[in-house]
């Protein structure tokens, strides 16, 4: 009954938002098919049959000056512990100079918050990265921030965007956590892409596929004010990513930029993701870090 009632009520962007009680009813219900159908309807209302994906080249920050990456990358992402502000800006500048217009992203907001202590020092650090040519922060891991609103205010003050909002671990109260994200977006307008699956996988208590796809579906239903629900191809693999597309996800992060055809053309990363998306009855569209469509 929960799924039937919600399916009639939640059809996508522009409908009444899902209440916290309704979200908890969804999360505790066993009707996974009903949740998937409602989330898929919400996704199709917003995005039609379009699924975007980005090929990401990760570059260690301490190798920024001499690192190489595949030309096919739509995002060059600096990874590793953030160095001192001057060194970080120099690393960004070195990569941007060789990126040929491909957007360069770097770091996670919680790493910068911890490194700077937040406040004005965080604003200065992020602004220095932007002045060096950074397209945006690679990630905002909401549950790792000491003071989420203050840290996001620093992004606003520095006029820097964030490419994706994430969670480190699956929260104990998933519906409440998602409603918190919805309220944060309502207050800040900064959350354009949200990845509901945990970035840190606890080997002693891993999530199940059932929990994963339900979290994706609930994210799409609750976050009516967030454009895209994302899954990570490299972290969760093609099978879960493909299923997630039928449960409300519309964007895929972390596809390899390599065009390795050693195992045959159909196993090359670009062909593999296109094949998986199309097998789900959807249309694969490659993008860059700024969501500009790539040819």
N, C-alpha and C positions, 0 to 999 in steps of 0.2 A: 504493500500500500504506500510505503514511503516513496519508492521509486516511481510509481504511477503518478502520485500527486505532484512530485517534483518535476517529472518529465513534462507534465502539462503546463507547468508554471515557468520553468527555466528553459528558454529556447535560445538564449544568446545575448549578445550586446544590446543593451537598451531595455531589458526586462528588469523587474524588481530584484534587488540583490538578495542573495540567500542569507537568511538570518543565522546566527550562531547555533540556535537550537536545531534548525533544519540541517545545518552542516553536521552537527553531531549525530543526528538521526541517519544521515547518509553514511557517516563513518562507521557507525555501529551496525548498520544493516548488512545483510548477506547478499543482497541483490546487486552483484557486481555488474551484471549485464545492464540493468536499468541505469546505474550510475554512468556506465560507459556510453549508453545511448544519449543520455541527457547532455553529457560533456561533449560528445561528438557533435550533437546538434548546435551547441553553443559555439564550438570551434568553427563549424561550417558557416554559421551565420556571420561570424566575424571575418573569416579568411577564405571561405569557399573550399575548393579542393587544393589550395596552395600550401605547400610545406617548404619552408626555407631551411637552408643548411649553410654552414660556414666551414671552410677548410682552414685550420689553424696551424701555424708554425710556432712552436715554443722555442724561445731563445733564452738561455741562461744569462742573467744580468751581468755576470762576471765575464761573459764571452761576447758581450754586445759589439765590441769593436771589430772582431774578426769572425764572428759566426756566419755560417751560410744557411740558407733555407730554400725550399722549393719555390719556384716562381709562381706556382699555382695557388699559393696561400692567399686567402682573402682577409686574414688577420694575422699580424705578427705580434706575439704575446710574450713580453718579458716576464720571466719567472725567477723565483729565488728570493732570498731574504732582501728586503729593501736596504740599500746602502745609505750612506750619508746623502743629504739632499743634493749637494753639488755633483757627487758621483752618479746619482740616479739620473739627474737631468742630462749629464754628459752621455750616459748609456743610451737614454732615449734619443738624444740628438744624433748619436752615431748610427743607430738603427734607422731612424727616419731618413737620414741622408742617403741610405742605400735601399730604401724600401720601394722606391719608384712609385710613390703615391698610395701604396697599400697601407691601410690604417694600422697604426702601432698602438697597442694597449699594454698595460703593465700593472702588476701587483693587485693585491686585495686591500680593501679599505681598512680592515681590522689590523693588517700588518702595519700599515702606515700609522694608524691610531696608536698602536703599541710602541712603534719606533719613535714617535714624536711626542706622545703624551696628549695628543688632541689639541683642541683649541686653535689659537692663532698659529702655532707651529705646524699643525696639520694643514691649515689653509695655505701657508707659505710653501710647504713641501709640494702639495698638489698643484699649486699655481706654477711652481718652477717646472714641473713635469709638462704642464700644458704649454708653457712658453717654449719648451724644447720641442714641441710638436706632437705631444701625446694626444691620441684621438679620444681616450677615455680610460678610466680604471677598468681592469679586466673583470673585477668581481667585487660585490659587496656581500659578504657572508654575514647575514643579519644576526644570527645567534652567537657570533664571535665578537661582536662589537661591545665595548664597555658602555657606551652611551650612543645609541643608534641615532636619535634625533640630532644630537650635537655633531656627530660625525657627518651626517647627511647635510647638515647646515654648512659644514666646511666645504663640501662639494659645491653647494649652491654659491657660496661666497667666492670660491675659486673659479666658478663658471665651467666646471668639469662634469662630464656625464659618466655614468657607469654602464658597462655593457650588459651585465647580468646580475640579478639578485639571487642569492642562494641561501641554503641552510647547511650547516656543517653536519648535523645529525637529524634524524627523524625525531621531531619533538614528541614529548609524552602526550600532549593534547594537540593533535594535528589541526582540528577545526579552529581552536582558539588561535593557534599560530598563524593560520591562513587569514583569519579575520584581522589579526594584528598587521599583517602585510597590507591588507586592503585599506585599513585606516591610515597606515603610513603613506601609502600612495595618495590617498585623499588629501593628506596634509602637505605632502611634498611635491607630488607630481613627477618624481624621479624614477619610479619603478616601471620600466617599459617591458622588461623581459624577466620572468621569474622561473627558476628551476627548482621544483619542489622535492626532487629526490636528493637524499643526503650526499654530501661531497665526501664524507668520511665514512667508510664502511667498517663497522665493528665486527671483526671475525668471530667474536664470542657470541654476538647477538645480531647477525645480519638480518636485514629486512627480507621479507618474502616477496615473490613476484606479485602476489595478491595485494599486499600492502602497497607496493610500488605503483601499480596501475590505479589503485583506488586513490592514492595521494595525488596522482596526476589529474584524475577526473575531478576530484574535489577542488583542486587548485583552479581548474578552468571554471568551475561552477561558482566558487566564492569570489574569485578575482575578476569581477566584471569590469573593473576599471584598469586592468593591466592588459596590454596588447597581446603579448606572446607568452605561452607556456613552453618551456624548453626542456629537452633531455640531452644528456651527454653521451654521444656515440662512443667515444673512447673509453669512458668509465663503465657504461652499462651494456655496451655491445649492441649489435644490429637487431637481435631478436627482440629484446625488451624495448628498444627505441621504436621498432616497427609497431609493436602492440600499443605503445604509448600514444602513437599517432591516432589510433582509433578510440582513445580515451581522453582526448582533448588537447594533446600536445600539437604544436604547429611549427616548432623550430628545433633544429638539431645542431648542437655545438660539438666541437672537437673532432671533426672529420680530418683525417690525415691529408696533407697537401701533396704527398708523394704520388707520383703517377707510375708506381711500380707495377709492371705487367708480367713479372716473373712467373706468376701462377696463372697467367692468362688474362686477357683483357677484362673478362667479367669479374675477376677478383680485384681489379684495381679499385682504390678507394672511391673514386668518383662514380664509376660504373656500379659498384656495389650499393652505394647509398641510393642512387637513382633507381636501381632495380627493386630495392626494399620498399621505397616510397611508392613506386608505381604498383607493386604487388598489393599494397594496401588500398588501391583504388584512388590514389592521390597524385598530385603533380609536384615534382621536385624542382625547386628554384634555388639556384646558388646565389648567395649574397656575400657582401663583405662585412666587416665589423660594424659599419654604420647602417647596415640593412639596405645598402644600394645593391640592386640586382646586377649580377655579373653575367657576361655573355657566355 
